[in-house]
Amino acid sequence: MNVRKRFSRVEADHEHYKWWALSCTSLGMLLVATNSGTLIIALPDLERALGTSLLELVWVILAYMISSTVLVLTAGRLSDLFGRKTAFVGAFAVFGLASLGAGFAADGTQLILWRIVQGIGGAFIFANGPALVTDAFPREQLGLAMGTNTMVAAIGLVIGPVLGGVLVAISWQWVFWFNVPLALAGGLWGWFVLHELARRDRVRGLDLAGTATFVVGLTGLVYGISRGGISGWDDTLVIGSLIVAALLLPLFVLIEHRGTAPMLDLSIFRNRLFAAATGAAFINGLSRFALMFIFVFYYQGAQGDDPITAGIKLAPMAIGMLVSSPLAGVWADRHGSRALAAAGMLVTALGLALMTTLQAGSPYWQGGLWLLLVGVGSGMFNSPNTAAMMGTVPVERRGVAAGARTMLQNTGAVISIAFVLAIVTNSIPKDVLFAIFSGLATGLSPAQLDPFIHNMHEALWVLAATSVIGAGVSLLRPKHVRAEQLEGARALS
């Protein structure tokens, strides 16, 4: 009780409360970012330990991303209705329990199920973090706050792969169990520190039809793409999954347009700034997220590195984000996000294009330098883009806005991994694929590795071109950001 009293002195109207709130959301970002980094470096060990197929291995990643992507809007909606603090604190508990269960999984199927539950917790963290920060900070400091959250996420991405390599050396289970104390600390800290600042949304109800339609449609799309590259595009399940997606995803848009309490409130896209920024966020997820996935198997497969070495080699991208994110946030607070977000996407495109020069025997400095460049570009884009999006919506709709941003960016990320997997695995013999994706490729000849390197280059060119398109979309937002934000907020309130 004395501890609770002590923290309760930091009232919501206190000049320093915003920094206390930021510390809570930063813990959430650290948890989800570190989890992603530790897991992705452990994928080859998971395949060997659990005997998973390549498709199951990929779905250990995709199951979490799909559940957090689909449910993030529902999470934002529930938070707007019943309170962001309660939802945010509860998210840590769900994430921690799911992490504990994942460590006890006996096979790939059990692990995928626990990852779905973990994604539910992640959805509430993703939906509420930006909303809580936007509630606590004045608009003129919002870029700095979002940049700080992005910087903390970058720290998690730096720590994650290296930590994952260390934890895998002990046992793959610790990749998940490590999340438990961090989730407990984040939940307790949020319960002590946070206050409810937002008005409850007056529009009640949940969009169960829209949620169900989107989850089945997106799962069908991602399953069809990811399986098609491995089993062939004439596979019955591939064709059926893509048909389901083609029918249900347009139906989802129709349901949202006509619903009284839609999962995705399409009215928030009437604001030009919000629409352009969310479109750019989708493309950013599409162009960049699969990069870590590619390089884990490039380093551990094609170059034969152990998990710790591969984790260290992945660090430059996160370091680039760590340096550029807060600086970009401060710059955007003063000058707007339009030019900076577009420039960030172009820098990312340049780094991706330069990566196509890498071969199986390339020296590390080349890959490390290009990863650093992509990280700098990502930091330049993310914090100004997020601040611009969140600053343009009224207070009571920020949970939904944060959910829309995360849903679109994560949808791009999910499709990115599935699409890149289809390119990378195309026309490669199954025994070579197994050796590369399980980290056992040291016995392969250069001729056997050449198809993988060629496909990796093709995937990188596609990602680079997508990033250039994202730069163009970023330029569609208004030049005068501050005036547009105020006008948009009045129009939507």
C-alpha positions in Angstrom: 0.0 0.0 0.0 2.9 2.4 0.8 4.4 1.7 -2.6 1.0 2.4 -4.3 0.7 5.7 -2.4 4.2 6.8 -3.4 3.5 6.3 -7.1 0.0 7.8 -6.8 1.6 11.2 -6.0 2.6 11.4 -9.7 -0.9 12.7 -10.7 -2.1 12.8 -14.3 -1.8 16.6 -14.4 1.8 16.6 -13.0 4.3 18.0 -15.4 6.4 14.8 -15.2 3.6 12.3 -15.5 4.2 12.1 -19.3 7.6 10.7 -18.7 6.3 8.1 -16.2 3.7 7.0 -18.8 6.4 6.8 -21.4 8.4 4.5 -19.2 5.5 2.1 -19.1 4.9 2.1 -22.8 8.6 1.7 -23.4 8.7 -1.4 -21.3 5.9 -2.8 -23.5 7.9 -2.0 -26.6 11.0 -3.5 -25.1 9.1 -6.8 -24.3 7.7 -7.3 -27.8 10.8 -6.2 -29.6 13.2 -8.4 -27.6 10.8 -11.3 -28.0 10.9 -11.0 -31.8 14.6 -10.8 -31.9 15.3 -13.7 -29.6 12.9 -15.9 -31.4 13.9 -15.3 -34.9 17.6 -16.1 -34.2 16.4 -19.4 -32.6 14.4 -20.6 -35.6 17.1 -23.1 -36.9 17.4 -24.6 -33.4 13.6 -24.9 -33.1 13.4 -26.8 -36.3 16.0 -29.3 -35.1 14.6 -29.6 -31.5 10.9 -30.0 -32.3 11.3 -31.6 -35.7 9.1 -29.0 -37.4 8.5 -28.7 -41.1 9.7 -25.6 -42.9 6.1 -24.4 -43.2 5.5 -24.9 -39.4 8.7 -23.1 -38.6 7.5 -20.0 -40.6 4.1 -20.2 -38.9 5.7 -20.0 -35.5 6.4 -16.4 -36.6 3.3 -15.8 -38.6 0.8 -17.1 -36.0 1.9 -14.5 -33.5 1.8 -11.8 -36.2 -1.6 -12.7 -37.6 -3.3 -12.9 -34.1 -1.7 -9.6 -33.0 -2.6 -7.9 -36.3 -6.2 -9.1 -36.5 -7.0 -8.4 -32.9 -5.2 -5.1 -32.5 -8.2 -3.2 -33.7 -10.5 -5.1 -31.4 -8.0 -4.4 -28.6 -8.0 -0.7 -29.4 -11.8 -0.7 -29.5 -12.1 -2.5 -26.1 -9.6 -0.1 -24.7 -11.5 2.9 -25.9 -14.7 1.5 -24.4 -13.4 0.2 -21.0 -10.1 1.8 -20.3 -6.6 1.8 -21.7 -4.8 1.3 -18.4 -6.6 -2.0 -17.5 -6.2 -3.3 -21.1 -2.4 -2.4 -21.1 -1.7 -4.0 -17.8 -3.7 -7.1 -18.6 -1.8 -7.5 -21.9 1.5 -8.1 -19.9 -0.2 -10.9 -17.9 -1.5 -12.6 -21.1 1.9 -12.3 -22.8 3.8 -13.6 -19.8 1.5 -16.7 -19.3 1.7 -17.5 -23.0 5.5 -17.3 -23.0 5.6 -19.7 -20.0 3.3 -22.2 -21.9 5.3 -21.8 -25.2 8.5 -23.1 -23.4 6.7 -26.3 -22.5 5.5 -27.0 -26.1 6.2 -30.5 -27.2 5.8 -30.0 -31.0 5.3 -27.3 -33.6 1.5 -27.3 -33.4 1.5 -26.7 -29.6 4.1 -23.9 -30.0 2.0 -22.2 -32.8 -1.1 -22.3 -30.5 0.8 -20.6 -27.6 2.1 -18.1 -30.1 -1.4 -17.2 -31.0 -2.2 -16.5 -27.3 1.0 -14.5 -27.1 -0.2 -12.5 -30.1 -3.4 -11.6 -28.2 -1.3 -10.0 -25.4 0.9 -8.3 -28.1 -2.2 -6.8 -29.7 -3.3 -5.0 -26.5 0.3 -3.7 -26.0 0.5 -2.5 -29.6 -3.0 -0.9 -29.5 -2.6 1.0 -26.2 1.1 2.0 -26.2 0.8 4.8 -28.8 -2.6 5.9 -27.4 -1.3 6.2 -23.8 1.7 8.2 -25.0 -0.5 10.5 -27.1 -2.8 11.0 -24.1 0.1 12.1 -21.9 2.2 14.3 -24.2 1.4 17.6 -25.8 1.3 17.6 -29.5 4.5 19.6 -29.9 6.5 16.8 -28.1 4.7 13.8 -29.6 7.4 13.1 -32.2 10.0 13.0 -29.4 7.9 10.6 -27.4 7.2 8.3 -30.4 10.9 8.4 -31.3 11.8 7.4 -27.7 9.4 4.4 -28.0 10.9 3.5 -31.3 14.4 3.9 -29.9 13.5 1.5 -27.0 12.2 -1.0 -29.6 15.5 -0.7 -31.4 17.3 -1.5 -28.2 15.2 -4.6 -27.9 16.1 -5.5 -31.5 19.8 -5.0 -30.7 19.6 -7.1 -27.5 17.2 -9.7 -28.9 19.3 -11.6 -31.5 22.4 -11.7 -29.3 20.4 -12.7 -26.2 18.6 -15.3 -28.3 21.9 -16.8 -29.3 22.9 -17.0 -25.6 19.6 -18.4 -24.5 19.6 -21.1 -27.3 23.0 -22.2 -26.1 21.3 -23.0 -22.8 18.0 -24.4 -24.2 15.5 -23.1 -26.8 12.8 -23.0 -24.0 14.6 -20.0 -22.4 13.9 -18.0 -25.5 10.2 -17.9 -24.3 10.7 -18.2 -20.5 12.9 -15.1 -20.5 9.8 -13.0 -21.3 8.0 -14.0 -18.1 9.9 -11.8 -15.6 9.9 -8.9 -18.0 6.2 -9.2 -18.5 5.6 -9.3 -14.8 7.7 -6.2 -14.2 5.9 -4.3 -17.0 2.5 -5.2 -15.7 3.3 -4.1 -12.1 4.9 -0.9 -13.3 1.9 0.0 -15.4 -0.5 -0.7 -12.6 1.4 1.5 -10.2 2.1 4.4 -12.6 -0.6 4.9 -15.2 -3.8 6.9 -15.0 -6.9 6.8 -17.2 -6.9 10.1 -19.2 -9.2 9.5 -22.1 -12.9 9.8 -22.3 -14.8 6.6 -22.9 -16.0 6.3 -26.5 -19.8 6.9 -26.7 -20.3 4.4 -29.6 -20.7 1.0 -28.0 -20.5 -2.5 -29.5 -18.0 -4.9 -31.1 -17.7 -5.9 -34.7 -17.6 -9.7 -34.5 -18.5 -10.3 -38.1 -15.7 -7.9 -39.3 -13.2 -9.5 -37.0 -14.0 -13.1 -38.1 -14.0 -12.1 -41.8 -10.6 -10.4 -41.6 -8.9 -13.2 -39.6 -10.1 -15.9 -42.0 -9.3 -13.8 -45.1 -5.8 -12.7 -44.0 -4.9 -16.2 -42.8 -6.0 -17.6 -46.2 -3.9 -15.1 -48.0 -0.8 -15.6 -45.9 -1.2 -19.4 -45.8 -1.6 -19.6 -49.6 1.4 -17.4 -50.3 3.7 -19.1 -47.8 2.7 -22.7 -48.8 2.7 -21.9 -52.5 6.5 -21.3 -52.6 7.1 -24.7 -51.0 4.4 -27.0 -52.3 3.8 -25.3 -55.7 1.1 -22.9 -56.8 -1.1 -25.7 -58.3 -1.5 -27.2 -54.8 -5.2 -27.5 -53.9 -4.8 -26.0 -50.5 -2.9 -23.0 -52.0 -5.6 -22.3 -54.6 -8.4 -22.8 -52.0 -6.7 -20.4 -49.5 -6.2 -17.7 -52.1 -9.8 -18.0 -53.3 -11.0 -17.6 -49.6 -8.8 -14.5 -49.3 -10.1 -13.0 -52.5 -13.7 -13.4 -51.4 -13.4 -12.4 -47.7 -11.0 -9.5 -47.7 -13.2 -7.3 -50.0 -16.2 -8.5 -47.9 -14.4 -7.2 -44.8 -14.2 -3.7 -46.3 -17.9 -3.8 -47.2 -18.8 -4.9 -43.6 -16.7 -2.1 -42.1 -18.3 0.5 -44.4 -21.8 -0.5 -43.4 -21.4 -1.4 -39.7 -22.6 0.8 -36.8 -19.6 -0.1 -34.6 -17.0 -1.3 -37.1 -13.7 -2.9 -36.2 -11.9 -0.6 -38.6 -13.5 2.8 -38.6 -13.1 3.9 -42.2 -14.1 7.4 -41.3 -10.7 8.1 -39.8 -9.2 7.7 -43.3 -11.1 10.8 -44.6 -8.3 12.9 -43.1 -5.6 13.1 -45.8 -2.7 13.1 -43.4 -3.9 10.0 -41.6 -4.7 8.1 -44.8 -1.3 8.8 -46.4 0.6 8.0 -43.2 -1.2 4.7 -42.7 -0.7 3.7 -46.3 3.0 4.4 -45.9 3.1 2.4 -42.7 1.6 -0.6 -44.5 4.2 -0.3 -47.3 7.0 0.1 -44.7 5.9 -3.2 -43.1 5.8 -4.8 -46.5 9.2 -3.6 -47.5 11.3 -4.1 -44.4 10.0 -6.7 -42.0 11.1 -9.8 -43.9 14.7 -8.6 -43.9 15.6 -10.1 -40.5 14.0 -13.3 -41.6 16.2 -13.4 -44.7 19.4 -12.6 -42.9 19.0 -15.1 -40.1 19.2 -17.8 -42.7 21.8 -16.0 -44.7 24.1 -15.9 -41.7 23.3 -19.2 -40.0 22.6 -21.1 -43.3 24.7 -19.7 -46.2 27.6 -18.4 -44.0 27.4 -21.1 -41.3 27.5 -18.8 -38.3 26.4 -20.0 -34.8 23.4 -18.2 -33.2 25.4 -15.8 -31.1 27.6 -14.7 -34.0 24.5 -14.3 -36.2 22.8 -12.3 -33.5 25.7 -9.9 -33.2 25.9 -9.6 -37.0 22.2 -8.5 -37.1 22.7 -5.7 -34.6 23.6 -2.8 -37.0 20.1 -2.5 -38.3 18.7 -2.0 -34.8 21.6 0.4 -34.0 20.7 2.5 -37.0 17.1 2.7 -35.7 18.3 3.5 -32.2 20.3 6.5 -33.4 18.0 7.9 -36.0 14.6 7.5 -34.3 14.7 10.1 -31.5 16.6 12.6 -33.8 13.9 12.1 -36.5 11.1 12.6 -33.9 12.6 15.9 -32.7 13.1 17.1 -36.3 9.5 16.2 -37.2 8.1 18.1 -34.2 9.7 21.2 -35.6 9.4 20.8 -39.4 6.7 18.1 -40.0 6.9 14.5 -41.1 6.3 14.6 -44.9 9.8 15.0 -46.3 11.5 13.0 -43.5 9.3 10.0 -43.8 9.8 9.9 -47.6 13.5 10.3 -47.2 13.6 7.5 -44.7 11.9 5.1 -47.2 14.4 6.1 -49.9 17.3 5.4 -47.6 15.8 2.0 -46.7 15.4 1.3 -50.5 19.1 2.2 -51.1 20.2 -0.2 -48.3 18.1 -3.0 -49.7 19.4 -2.5 -53.2 23.0 -2.6 -52.0 22.3 -5.9 -50.3 21.9 -7.5 -53.6 25.7 -7.4 -54.0 26.1 -9.9 -51.2 27.3 -13.5 -51.9 27.7 -16.5 -49.6 31.4 -15.6 -49.0 31.0 -11.8 -48.7 32.9 -10.1 -45.9 30.8 -9.0 -42.9 31.5 -5.3 -43.2 29.4 -5.1 -46.4 26.3 -6.8 -44.9 26.7 -4.9 -41.7 27.0 -1.5 -43.4 23.8 -2.1 -45.5 21.9 -3.3 -42.4 22.9 -0.1 -40.7 21.7 2.0 -43.6 18.3 0.2 -43.6 18.1 0.8 -39.8 18.8 4.5 -40.2 16.1 4.8 -42.9 13.6 2.9 -40.8 14.2 5.2 -37.8 13.8 8.3 -40.0 10.4 7.0 -41.2 8.8 5.3 -38.1 8.7 7.9 -35.3 7.6 10.9 -37.5 5.1 8.8 -39.3 3.5 7.5 -36.1 3.5 10.9 -34.4 1.8 12.4 -37.4 -0.9 9.7 -37.5 -1.7 9.8 -33.8 -1.7 13.6 -33.5 -4.4 14.0 -36.1 -7.2 12.1 -34.3 -9.4 13.1 -31.3 -8.5 11.8 -27.8 -11.4 9.3 -27.5 -10.5 7.6 -30.9 -6.8 7.2 -30.3 -7.1 3.5 -29.3 -8.8 2.8 -32.6 -6.3 4.9 -34.5 -3.3 3.1 -32.9 -4.9 -0.2 -33.7 -5.5 0.9 -37.4 -1.8 1.9 -37.7 -0.5 -1.4 -36.2 -3.0 -3.5 -38.1 -2.0 -2.1 -41.4 1.8 -2.1 -40.7 1.6 -5.7 -39.3 -0.5 -6.8 -42.2 2.2 -5.6 -44.5 4.8 -7.4 -42.4 2.9 -10.7 -42.4 2.5 -10.6 -46.2 6.2 -9.6 -46.5 7.4 -12.8 -44.7 5.0 -15.0 -46.7 5.9 -13.4 -50.0 9.7 -13.5 -49.4 9.5 -17.1 -48.3 7.8 -17.9 -51.6 10.6 -16.2 -53.5 13.5 -17.6 -51.5 12.3 -21.2 -51.6 11.4 -21.2 -55.3 13.1 -24.1 -57.3 15.5 -25.1 -54.5 15.9 -28.8 -53.7 14.2 -29.8 -50.4 17.4 -31.2 -48.9 19.3 -27.9 -49.6 16.4 -25.9 -48.1 16.4 -28.1 -45.0 20.2 -27.6 -44.6 19.9 -23.8 -44.9 16.9 -23.3 -42.7 18.2 -25.6 -40.0 21.6 -23.9 -39.9 23.4 -27.0 -41.2 24.6 -25.7 -44.6 28.3 -25.7 -43.9 28.7 -28.9 -46.0 27.0 -27.4 -49.1 29.0 -26.4 -52.1 28.9 -22.9 -53.6 26.9 -24.4 -56.5 24.3 -25.7 -54.1 24.0 -22.3 -52.3 23.8 -20.3 -55.5 20.0 -20.7 -56.1 19.4 -19.5 -52.5 21.6 -16.4 -53.0 20.0 -15.7 -56.3 16.5 -15.9 -54.8 17.6 -13.8 -51.9 18.7 -11.1 -54.3 15.3 -11.2 -56.1 13.5 -10.8 -52.8 15.7 -7.8 -51.9 15.0 -6.1 -55.2 11.3 -6.5 -54.7 11.6 -5.1 -51.1 13.6 -2.1 -52.4 11.1 -1.3 -55.1 8.3 -1.5 -52.6 10.1 0.9 -50.3 10.4 3.4 -53.2 6.7 3.2 -53.7 6.3 3.9 -49.9 8.3 7.1 -50.4 5.9 8.3 -53.0 2.9 7.5 -50.7 4.6 9.4 -47.9 4.7 12.5 -50.1 0.9 12.4 -50.6 0.4 13.8 -47.1 0.0 17.6 -46.7 3.0 19.9 -46.3 1.7 21.8 -43.4 1.3 19.0 -40.8 0.4 21.0 -37.7 -2.5 22.9 -39.4 -3.7 19.7 -40.9 -3.6 17.9 -37.6 -5.8 20.5 -35.9 -8.2 20.7 -38.8 -8.4 16.9 -38.9 -9.0 16.6 -35.2 -11.9 19.1 -35.4 -13.4 17.3 -38.4 -13.3 13.9 -36.7 -14.4 15.0 -33.2 
